[in-house]
Amino acid sequence: MLTIKILGSGCANCKKLEAVAREAAGNAHVQADFVKVTDMKEILAFDLLSTPGLVINDKLVSS
């Protein structure tokens, strides 16, 4: 099972990224836990320069 984190404040782009990630996981028949991360300290730990960010199994894959 994958852990997928959406990093951001909950803006429209963050919500869109989450929807696309959920759709992709569903289409690929991948089981995943989705976590919304809004805490800035946790977001900055990923060296993210802008939000939204997509983290899969603790690896930043998109920002």
N, C-alpha and C positions, 0 to 999 in steps of 0.2 A: 504494500500500500504506500502511496506517495503522500507526502505532506506538502501542500501547496499554500504558500503565504502570499497574500496581496498586501504590499506595503504602500501606505498612503493615508491621507486624511479622510477618505470617504468621498472624494470628489467624483464628478461624473465620469472622468477617465478611469478612476479606480474601479467604479462599479462596472464599467464596460469591460475592463480587463478581466474582472472576476467572471463576468458572464461568458466571455469568450473562452477563458480557461476551463470553466465548468463544461461548456459545450464540447470542447476538444477532448477533455477527459472522458466524457460520456460517449462520444463518437468512437474513441479508441478502446472503449470498454475497460478503462483503467479505474481502479478504486482509488479514491483520493480523499484526504481530509483537507478541507479548505479553512484557512485561518486568516482573518483580517487583522493586520498589524497597524495600529495608529500611533503607538508610542514612539516619539521621535528618537529616544535613546536606542531603542531596538532597531529602528529604521537606519539610523546612522551607523550602527554596528556592521551593516552590510556595505558601507562605503557608497551609498546611493546618493547620486548628485541631484536627481529629480525624481518625482513620483509620477505615476505609480511604478512600482517595481514588482517583479514576479520572482519568487524564490521557490525552488523545488528541492526538497530534501536538503535544506540549509545551504543551497548554492544559488546565488543570484544569477538568473538566466536572462533577464530583460529589465531594462530601466529606461 
